[in-house]
Amino acid sequence: MSILSDISTCVIEGNIDDIKGLTQQALDEGHEAKEVLDQGLMPGMDHVGVEFKAGNMFVPEVLRSAKAMGSSMEILKPILVASGVKMVGTVVLGTVKGDLHDIGKNLVGMMLEGAGFEVIDLGKDVAPDAIVDAVKEHEPDIVGLSALLTTTMRAMDSTIKALEEAGLRDQVKVMVGGAPVTQSFADQIGADGYSSNAAAAAEMATKFVTT
Ligand code: B1M
């Protein structure tokens, strides 16, 4: 097996202990950082996404895989940034105002990073104005909003309205998710997309920037 497939396996198995050493070894052996990302980390994360969607992997395992990927990215990211490799796109992500649940949002962020996006994670309890400011500052392709409470879902609506009022709505796709959110709610508030899980969110984001 090549070192790049060993790195894929580390992502799939959530092997946080070995992945950093293997990443450094791959670079030392002459592999480009982009090669490690495209042929090591990404295929691993794609596999995780498929297995998670199929119900063969569960949240704790996916989080561990995402952590393994993050450990490798700590080494690769500065090299990728310095060499000007473009990320697939940028996502401003946050859990909406009044809502402190961030486990699902973090998982979505990790899957997005796994799919090659730069993720500007604003955290939880994020007010519509803070999203507007972040869109002005970072000019993302996508805004991702998460909500876990029926009482905070409405803040997704307010956030979309704030983007409209700031004249920014046409510049970004807005995707929403979280346990109480549904496709019909997403349609009702004028979001561009809804996904029920992190793997589907990453797939949708990729479609947004490639079609
Ligand atoms: Co809270 N909580 N909680 N809680 N909590 C729920 C959500 C609840 C369903 C529990 C229950 O009553 N059965 C209930 C909500 C009821 C409702 O509104 N219908 C609830 C409540 C009531 C509350 C409090 C009000 C409790 C209280 O204080 N009285 C309070 C509210 C605080 C606040 O937010 N203002 C509260 C607090 C908390 C903790 C802080 C203790 C903790 C959060 C810790 C944290 O996130 N750092 C917590 C937790 C852990 C939960 C449960 C147990 C688990 C949520 C979770 O992390 N799931 C939850 C019950 C449950 O779901 N079993 C519950 C795992 C996570 C991976 O799934 O977040 O759904 P999820 O994300 C999924 C998808 O939804 C999707 O992808 C993810 C991965 O597949 N997804 C997206 C999520 N965001 C997306 C965005 C996308 C696309 C997909 O695009 C951008």
py3Dmol code that shows the C-alpha trace and the ligand (Angstrom):
import py3Dmol

protein = """\
ATOM      1  CA  MET A   1       0.000   0.000   0.000  1.00  0.00           C
ATOM      2  CA  SER A   2       1.225   3.510  -0.759  1.00  0.00           C
ATOM      3  CA  ILE A   3       1.671   6.079   1.950  1.00  0.00           C
ATOM      4  CA  LEU A   4      -1.272   8.044   0.524  1.00  0.00           C
ATOM      5  CA  SER A   5      -3.610   5.100   0.921  1.00  0.00           C
ATOM      6  CA  ASP A   6      -2.243   4.622   4.454  1.00  0.00           C
ATOM      7  CA  ILE A   7      -3.318   8.224   5.088  1.00  0.00           C
ATOM      8  CA  SER A   8      -6.794   7.475   3.651  1.00  0.00           C
ATOM      9  CA  THR A   9      -7.042   4.504   5.981  1.00  0.00           C
ATOM     10  CA  CYS A  10      -6.080   6.698   8.955  1.00  0.00           C
ATOM     11  CA  VAL A  11      -8.973   9.033   8.098  1.00  0.00           C
ATOM     12  CA  ILE A  12     -11.422   6.143   7.708  1.00  0.00           C
ATOM     13  CA  GLU A  13     -10.275   4.540  10.966  1.00  0.00           C
ATOM     14  CA  GLY A  14     -10.031   7.857  12.823  1.00  0.00           C
ATOM     15  CA  ASN A  15      -6.397   7.105  13.577  1.00  0.00           C
ATOM     16  CA  ILE A  16      -5.332  10.383  15.167  1.00  0.00           C
ATOM     17  CA  ASP A  17      -2.082   8.909  16.543  1.00  0.00           C
ATOM     18  CA  ASP A  18      -0.484   7.965  13.217  1.00  0.00           C
ATOM     19  CA  ILE A  19      -1.826  10.438  10.673  1.00  0.00           C
ATOM     20  CA  LYS A  20       0.439  13.381  11.538  1.00  0.00           C
ATOM     21  CA  GLY A  21       3.592  11.274  11.279  1.00  0.00           C
ATOM     22  CA  LEU A  22       2.450   9.761   7.982  1.00  0.00           C
ATOM     23  CA  THR A  23       1.557  13.206   6.590  1.00  0.00           C
ATOM     24  CA  GLN A  24       5.018  14.525   7.442  1.00  0.00           C
ATOM     25  CA  GLN A  25       6.627  11.368   6.040  1.00  0.00           C
ATOM     26  CA  ALA A  26       4.683  11.750   2.761  1.00  0.00           C
ATOM     27  CA  LEU A  27       5.904  15.347   2.428  1.00  0.00           C
ATOM     28  CA  ASP A  28       9.475  14.289   3.279  1.00  0.00           C
ATOM     29  CA  GLU A  29       9.275  11.597   0.584  1.00  0.00           C
ATOM     30  CA  GLY A  30       8.452  14.304  -1.972  1.00  0.00           C
ATOM     31  CA  HIS A  31       4.662  14.170  -2.227  1.00  0.00           C
ATOM     32  CA  GLU A  32       3.068  17.591  -2.778  1.00  0.00           C
ATOM     33  CA  ALA A  33       0.714  18.824  -0.048  1.00  0.00           C
ATOM     34  CA  LYS A  34      -2.112  18.962  -2.633  1.00  0.00           C
ATOM     35  CA  GLU A  35      -1.427  15.322  -3.542  1.00  0.00           C
ATOM     36  CA  VAL A  36      -1.694  14.319   0.121  1.00  0.00           C
ATOM     37  CA  LEU A  37      -4.991  16.220   0.311  1.00  0.00           C
ATOM     38  CA  ASP A  38      -6.489  14.957  -2.979  1.00  0.00           C
ATOM     39  CA  GLN A  39      -5.216  11.382  -2.937  1.00  0.00           C
ATOM     40  CA  GLY A  40      -4.937  10.726   0.793  1.00  0.00           C
ATOM     41  CA  LEU A  41      -7.360  12.736   2.915  1.00  0.00           C
ATOM     42  CA  MET A  42     -10.194  13.350   0.420  1.00  0.00           C
ATOM     43  CA  PRO A  43     -10.754   9.707  -0.655  1.00  0.00           C
ATOM     44  CA  GLY A  44     -10.728   8.775   3.039  1.00  0.00           C
ATOM     45  CA  MET A  45     -13.299  11.422   3.894  1.00  0.00           C
ATOM     46  CA  ASP A  46     -15.418  10.545   0.816  1.00  0.00           C
ATOM     47  CA  HIS A  47     -15.545   6.975   2.083  1.00  0.00           C
ATOM     48  CA  VAL A  48     -16.562   8.197   5.559  1.00  0.00           C
ATOM     49  CA  GLY A  49     -19.321  10.336   3.992  1.00  0.00           C
ATOM     50  CA  VAL A  50     -20.710   7.365   2.054  1.00  0.00           C
ATOM     51  CA  GLU A  51     -20.602   5.051   5.095  1.00  0.00           C
ATOM     52  CA  PHE A  52     -22.167   7.694   7.365  1.00  0.00           C
ATOM     53  CA  LYS A  53     -24.983   8.282   4.884  1.00  0.00           C
ATOM     54  CA  ALA A  54     -25.561   4.542   4.617  1.00  0.00           C
ATOM     55  CA  GLY A  55     -25.816   4.253   8.402  1.00  0.00           C
ATOM     56  CA  ASN A  56     -22.662   2.120   8.649  1.00  0.00           C
ATOM     57  CA  MET A  57     -20.708   4.753  10.585  1.00  0.00           C
ATOM     58  CA  PHE A  58     -21.995   6.802  13.493  1.00  0.00           C
ATOM     59  CA  VAL A  59     -21.417  10.319  14.799  1.00  0.00           C
ATOM     60  CA  PRO A  60     -18.551   9.515  17.233  1.00  0.00           C
ATOM     61  CA  GLU A  61     -16.665   7.637  14.497  1.00  0.00           C
ATOM     62  CA  VAL A  62     -17.213  10.439  11.991  1.00  0.00           C
ATOM     63  CA  LEU A  63     -16.000  12.990  14.541  1.00  0.00           C
ATOM     64  CA  ARG A  64     -12.867  10.915  15.076  1.00  0.00           C
ATOM     65  CA  SER A  65     -12.280  10.687  11.310  1.00  0.00           C
ATOM     66  CA  ALA A  66     -12.789  14.436  11.018  1.00  0.00           C
ATOM     67  CA  LYS A  67     -10.319  14.980  13.879  1.00  0.00           C
ATOM     68  CA  ALA A  68      -7.756  12.773  12.143  1.00  0.00           C
ATOM     69  CA  MET A  69      -8.244  14.787   8.975  1.00  0.00           C
ATOM     70  CA  GLY A  70      -7.883  18.008  10.974  1.00  0.00           C
ATOM     71  CA  SER A  71      -4.559  16.824  12.449  1.00  0.00           C
ATOM     72  CA  SER A  72      -3.184  16.224   8.981  1.00  0.00           C
ATOM     73  CA  MET A  73      -4.581  19.535   7.724  1.00  0.00           C
ATOM     74  CA  GLU A  74      -2.689  21.361  10.505  1.00  0.00           C
ATOM     75  CA  ILE A  75       0.493  20.359   8.643  1.00  0.00           C
ATOM     76  CA  LEU A  76      -0.855  20.756   5.092  1.00  0.00           C
ATOM     77  CA  LYS A  77      -2.866  23.970   5.366  1.00  0.00           C
ATOM     78  CA  PRO A  78       0.034  26.434   5.755  1.00  0.00           C
ATOM     79  CA  ILE A  79       1.792  24.796   2.787  1.00  0.00           C
ATOM     80  CA  LEU A  80      -1.377  24.867   0.664  1.00  0.00           C
ATOM     81  CA  VAL A  81      -2.063  28.484   1.553  1.00  0.00           C
ATOM     82  CA  ALA A  82       1.559  29.502   0.834  1.00  0.00           C
ATOM     83  CA  SER A  83       1.499  27.712  -2.524  1.00  0.00           C
ATOM     84  CA  GLY A  84      -1.741  29.480  -3.475  1.00  0.00           C
ATOM     85  CA  VAL A  85      -3.770  26.303  -3.944  1.00  0.00           C
ATOM     86  CA  LYS A  86      -7.377  27.408  -4.180  1.00  0.00           C
ATOM     87  CA  MET A  87      -9.885  25.811  -1.888  1.00  0.00           C
ATOM     88  CA  VAL A  88     -13.099  24.603  -3.591  1.00  0.00           C
ATOM     89  CA  GLY A  89     -14.989  27.521  -2.095  1.00  0.00           C
ATOM     90  CA  THR A  90     -15.667  29.357   1.141  1.00  0.00           C
ATOM     91  CA  VAL A  91     -18.481  28.755   3.612  1.00  0.00           C
ATOM     92  CA  VAL A  92     -19.478  31.041   6.461  1.00  0.00           C
ATOM     93  CA  LEU A  93     -21.004  28.700   9.022  1.00  0.00           C
ATOM     94  CA  GLY A  94     -22.781  29.200  12.319  1.00  0.00           C
ATOM     95  CA  THR A  95     -25.444  28.038  14.724  1.00  0.00           C
ATOM     96  CA  VAL A  96     -28.136  30.705  14.749  1.00  0.00           C
ATOM     97  CA  LYS A  97     -28.871  33.282  17.433  1.00  0.00           C
ATOM     98  CA  GLY A  98     -30.160  31.914  20.723  1.00  0.00           C
ATOM     99  CA  ASP A  99     -28.983  28.385  19.987  1.00  0.00           C
ATOM    100  CA  LEU A 100     -26.025  26.838  21.812  1.00  0.00           C
ATOM    101  CA  HIS A 101     -26.000  23.436  20.069  1.00  0.00           C
ATOM    102  CA  ASP A 102     -22.856  23.127  17.988  1.00  0.00           C
ATOM    103  CA  ILE A 103     -21.999  19.427  17.725  1.00  0.00           C
ATOM    104  CA  GLY A 104     -23.883  18.932  14.444  1.00  0.00           C
ATOM    105  CA  LYS A 105     -22.660  22.267  13.078  1.00  0.00           C
ATOM    106  CA  ASN A 106     -19.066  21.271  13.885  1.00  0.00           C
ATOM    107  CA  LEU A 107     -19.575  17.984  12.101  1.00  0.00           C
ATOM    108  CA  VAL A 108     -20.919  19.822   9.055  1.00  0.00           C
ATOM    109  CA  GLY A 109     -17.874  22.137   9.185  1.00  0.00           C
ATOM    110  CA  MET A 110     -15.493  19.201   9.302  1.00  0.00           C
ATOM    111  CA  MET A 111     -17.203  17.467   6.376  1.00  0.00           C
ATOM    112  CA  LEU A 112     -17.070  20.716   4.402  1.00  0.00           C
ATOM    113  CA  GLU A 113     -13.346  21.033   5.126  1.00  0.00           C
ATOM    114  CA  GLY A 114     -12.998  17.414   4.088  1.00  0.00           C
ATOM    115  CA  ALA A 115     -14.650  18.307   0.778  1.00  0.00           C
ATOM    116  CA  GLY A 116     -12.055  21.066   0.258  1.00  0.00           C
ATOM    117  CA  PHE A 117     -13.933  24.137   1.476  1.00  0.00           C
ATOM    118  CA  GLU A 118     -12.479  26.897   3.569  1.00  0.00           C
ATOM    119  CA  VAL A 119     -14.824  27.158   6.528  1.00  0.00           C
ATOM    120  CA  ILE A 120     -15.225  30.394   8.459  1.00  0.00           C
ATOM    121  CA  ASP A 121     -16.861  29.039  11.595  1.00  0.00           C
ATOM    122  CA  LEU A 122     -18.569  31.813  13.553  1.00  0.00           C
ATOM    123  CA  GLY A 123     -19.518  29.419  16.354  1.00  0.00           C
ATOM    124  CA  LYS A 124     -22.884  29.289  18.081  1.00  0.00           C
ATOM    125  CA  ASP A 125     -25.508  31.890  19.074  1.00  0.00           C
ATOM    126  CA  VAL A 126     -24.595  33.882  15.973  1.00  0.00           C
ATOM    127  CA  ALA A 127     -26.721  36.979  15.369  1.00  0.00           C
ATOM    128  CA  PRO A 128     -27.921  37.831  11.828  1.00  0.00           C
ATOM    129  CA  ASP A 129     -25.734  40.973  11.850  1.00  0.00           C
ATOM    130  CA  ALA A 130     -22.642  38.895  12.558  1.00  0.00           C
ATOM    131  CA  ILE A 131     -23.440  36.736   9.516  1.00  0.00           C
ATOM    132  CA  VAL A 132     -23.907  39.869   7.410  1.00  0.00           C
ATOM    133  CA  ASP A 133     -20.555  41.246   8.624  1.00  0.00           C
ATOM    134  CA  ALA A 134     -18.816  37.931   7.889  1.00  0.00           C
ATOM    135  CA  VAL A 135     -20.280  37.818   4.367  1.00  0.00           C
ATOM    136  CA  LYS A 136     -18.978  41.361   3.754  1.00  0.00           C
ATOM    137  CA  GLU A 137     -15.547  40.454   5.110  1.00  0.00           C
ATOM    138  CA  HIS A 138     -15.004  36.986   3.621  1.00  0.00           C
ATOM    139  CA  GLU A 139     -17.188  37.064   0.479  1.00  0.00           C
ATOM    140  CA  PRO A 140     -18.110  33.379   0.820  1.00  0.00           C
ATOM    141  CA  ASP A 141     -19.880  31.265  -1.790  1.00  0.00           C
ATOM    142  CA  ILE A 142     -22.184  29.790   0.811  1.00  0.00           C
ATOM    143  CA  VAL A 143     -23.701  30.646   4.193  1.00  0.00           C
ATOM    144  CA  GLY A 144     -24.507  27.571   6.314  1.00  0.00           C
ATOM    145  CA  LEU A 145     -26.949  27.898   9.212  1.00  0.00           C
ATOM    146  CA  SER A 146     -27.659  25.294  11.862  1.00  0.00           C
ATOM    147  CA  ALA A 147     -30.479  25.231  14.452  1.00  0.00           C
ATOM    148  CA  LEU A 148     -31.467  22.531  16.938  1.00  0.00           C
ATOM    149  CA  LEU A 149     -34.389  24.191  18.668  1.00  0.00           C
ATOM    150  CA  THR A 150     -37.852  24.811  17.296  1.00  0.00           C
ATOM    151  CA  THR A 151     -37.624  28.200  19.021  1.00  0.00           C
ATOM    152  CA  THR A 152     -34.419  29.229  17.224  1.00  0.00           C
ATOM    153  CA  MET A 153     -35.325  28.028  13.718  1.00  0.00           C
ATOM    154  CA  ARG A 154     -36.966  31.404  13.082  1.00  0.00           C
ATOM    155  CA  ALA A 155     -33.540  33.032  13.416  1.00  0.00           C
ATOM    156  CA  MET A 156     -32.696  31.395  10.070  1.00  0.00           C
ATOM    157  CA  ASP A 157     -35.492  33.444   8.534  1.00  0.00           C
ATOM    158  CA  SER A 158     -34.198  36.641  10.215  1.00  0.00           C
ATOM    159  CA  THR A 159     -30.691  35.901   8.965  1.00  0.00           C
ATOM    160  CA  ILE A 160     -31.878  35.517   5.365  1.00  0.00           C
ATOM    161  CA  LYS A 161     -33.869  38.760   5.726  1.00  0.00           C
ATOM    162  CA  ALA A 162     -30.778  40.534   7.126  1.00  0.00           C
ATOM    163  CA  LEU A 163     -28.773  39.357   4.096  1.00  0.00           C
ATOM    164  CA  GLU A 164     -31.534  40.670   1.811  1.00  0.00           C
ATOM    165  CA  GLU A 165     -31.612  44.029   3.605  1.00  0.00           C
ATOM    166  CA  ALA A 166     -27.831  44.330   3.316  1.00  0.00           C
ATOM    167  CA  GLY A 167     -28.110  43.686  -0.444  1.00  0.00           C
ATOM    168  CA  LEU A 168     -26.024  40.507  -0.113  1.00  0.00           C
ATOM    169  CA  ARG A 169     -28.608  37.782  -0.648  1.00  0.00           C
ATOM    170  CA  ASP A 170     -27.829  37.282  -4.353  1.00  0.00           C
ATOM    171  CA  GLN A 171     -24.116  36.875  -3.671  1.00  0.00           C
ATOM    172  CA  VAL A 172     -24.414  33.717  -1.558  1.00  0.00           C
ATOM    173  CA  LYS A 173     -26.246  30.413  -1.448  1.00  0.00           C
ATOM    174  CA  VAL A 174     -27.848  29.812   1.933  1.00  0.00           C
ATOM    175  CA  MET A 175     -28.067  26.247   3.188  1.00  0.00           C
ATOM    176  CA  VAL A 176     -29.789  25.222   6.388  1.00  0.00           C
ATOM    177  CA  GLY A 177     -29.972  22.154   8.586  1.00  0.00           C
ATOM    178  CA  GLY A 178     -30.403  20.805  12.091  1.00  0.00           C
ATOM    179  CA  ALA A 179     -32.781  18.294  13.661  1.00  0.00           C
ATOM    180  CA  PRO A 180     -36.029  20.357  13.590  1.00  0.00           C
ATOM    181  CA  VAL A 181     -35.359  21.869  10.141  1.00  0.00           C
ATOM    182  CA  THR A 182     -37.135  20.383   7.117  1.00  0.00           C
ATOM    183  CA  GLN A 183     -37.118  20.897   3.374  1.00  0.00           C
ATOM    184  CA  SER A 184     -40.498  22.599   3.565  1.00  0.00           C
ATOM    185  CA  PHE A 185     -39.234  25.011   6.258  1.00  0.00           C
ATOM    186  CA  ALA A 186     -36.190  25.745   4.100  1.00  0.00           C
ATOM    187  CA  ASP A 187     -38.486  26.479   1.138  1.00  0.00           C
ATOM    188  CA  GLN A 188     -40.729  28.637   3.294  1.00  0.00           C
ATOM    189  CA  ILE A 189     -37.871  30.918   4.408  1.00  0.00           C
ATOM    190  CA  GLY A 190     -36.296  31.073   0.957  1.00  0.00           C
ATOM    191  CA  ALA A 191     -33.132  29.092   1.685  1.00  0.00           C
ATOM    192  CA  ASP A 192     -31.327  27.659  -1.334  1.00  0.00           C
ATOM    193  CA  GLY A 193     -30.898  24.230   0.193  1.00  0.00           C
ATOM    194  CA  TYR A 194     -31.586  21.929   3.112  1.00  0.00           C
ATOM    195  CA  SER A 195     -29.724  18.792   4.103  1.00  0.00           C
ATOM    196  CA  SER A 196     -30.465  16.347   6.853  1.00  0.00           C
ATOM    197  CA  ASN A 197     -26.896  15.354   7.669  1.00  0.00           C
ATOM    198  CA  ALA A 198     -23.298  16.481   7.424  1.00  0.00           C
ATOM    199  CA  ALA A 199     -22.331  14.296   4.467  1.00  0.00           C
ATOM    200  CA  ALA A 200     -25.331  15.516   2.454  1.00  0.00           C
ATOM    201  CA  ALA A 201     -24.461  19.120   3.413  1.00  0.00           C
ATOM    202  CA  ALA A 202     -20.954  18.721   1.978  1.00  0.00           C
ATOM    203  CA  GLU A 203     -22.405  17.174  -1.193  1.00  0.00           C
ATOM    204  CA  MET A 204     -24.857  20.037  -1.586  1.00  0.00           C
ATOM    205  CA  ALA A 205     -22.154  22.654  -1.029  1.00  0.00           C
ATOM    206  CA  THR A 206     -20.006  21.009  -3.704  1.00  0.00           C
ATOM    207  CA  LYS A 207     -22.962  21.112  -6.136  1.00  0.00           C
ATOM    208  CA  PHE A 208     -23.500  24.806  -5.371  1.00  0.00           C
ATOM    209  CA  VAL A 209     -19.960  25.717  -6.423  1.00  0.00           C
ATOM    210  CA  THR A 210     -19.656  23.357  -9.373  1.00  0.00           C
ATOM    211  CA  THR A 211     -22.979  23.883 -11.185  1.00  0.00           C
TER     212      THR A 211
END
"""
ligand_1 = """\
91
B1M
Co -30.287 20.409 23.852
N -32.065 20.053 23.089
N -31.048 21.887 24.864
N -28.517 20.547 24.616
N -29.897 18.771 23.057
C -32.146 19.007 22.087
C -31.945 19.563 20.682
C -33.592 18.414 22.299
C -34.237 17.759 21.053
C -33.596 17.464 23.526
C -34.984 16.955 23.847
O -35.754 17.641 24.469
N -35.314 15.756 23.439
C -34.349 19.722 22.752
C -34.971 20.564 21.643
C -36.469 20.497 21.597
C -37.001 21.323 20.509
O -36.732 22.479 20.358
N -37.802 20.695 19.697
C -33.231 20.447 23.485
C -33.425 21.442 24.463
C -34.876 21.704 24.844
C -32.379 22.143 25.068
C -32.469 23.232 26.142
C -33.592 24.262 25.945
C -32.583 22.504 27.479
C -32.787 23.426 28.662
O -31.886 24.144 29.018
N -33.994 23.389 29.182
C -31.090 23.899 26.060
C -31.065 25.047 25.057
C -29.781 25.804 25.075
C -29.716 26.723 23.878
O -29.364 26.286 22.802
N -30.084 27.980 24.071
C -30.269 22.750 25.568
C -28.925 22.601 25.846
C -28.125 21.547 25.418
C -26.674 21.351 25.849
C -25.893 22.658 25.972
C -26.681 20.649 27.175
C -26.160 20.326 24.765
C -25.485 21.024 23.552
C -23.979 20.932 23.611
C -23.369 21.385 22.341
O -23.935 21.325 21.243
N -22.145 21.874 22.487
C -27.471 19.719 24.264
C -27.541 18.507 23.537
C -26.252 17.719 23.395
C -28.748 18.030 22.964
C -29.018 16.692 22.278
C -29.032 15.634 23.369
C -28.045 16.250 21.213
C -27.839 17.250 20.067
C -26.672 16.774 19.223
O -25.561 17.260 19.368
N -26.909 15.763 18.366
C -30.447 16.939 21.631
C -31.333 15.699 21.634
C -31.025 14.797 20.460
O -30.824 15.270 19.358
N -31.023 13.531 20.731
C -30.914 18.147 22.314
C -25.851 15.137 17.551
C -25.609 15.998 16.291
C -24.520 15.334 15.442
O -26.808 15.978 15.535
O -27.116 18.460 15.826
O -28.917 17.052 14.708
P -27.488 17.320 14.985
O -26.741 17.560 13.585
C -26.910 16.693 12.477
C -28.043 17.112 11.526
O -29.104 17.775 12.173
C -27.358 17.907 10.468
O -26.074 17.313 10.372
C -25.635 16.881 11.661
C -24.832 15.618 11.493
O -25.463 14.687 10.686
N -27.132 19.338 10.618
C -26.986 20.113 9.500
C -26.963 20.104 11.684
N -26.709 21.361 11.331
C -26.712 21.398 9.984
C -26.471 22.445 9.091
C -26.534 22.159 7.709
C -26.842 20.884 7.257
C -27.049 19.838 8.138
O -26.312 23.099 6.779
C -25.674 24.287 7.143
"""
view = py3Dmol.view(width=600, height=400)
view.addModel(protein, "pdb")
view.setStyle({"model": 0}, {"cartoon": {"style": "trace"}})
view.addModel(ligand_1, "xyz")
view.setStyle({"model": 1}, {"stick": {}})
view.zoomTo()
view.show()
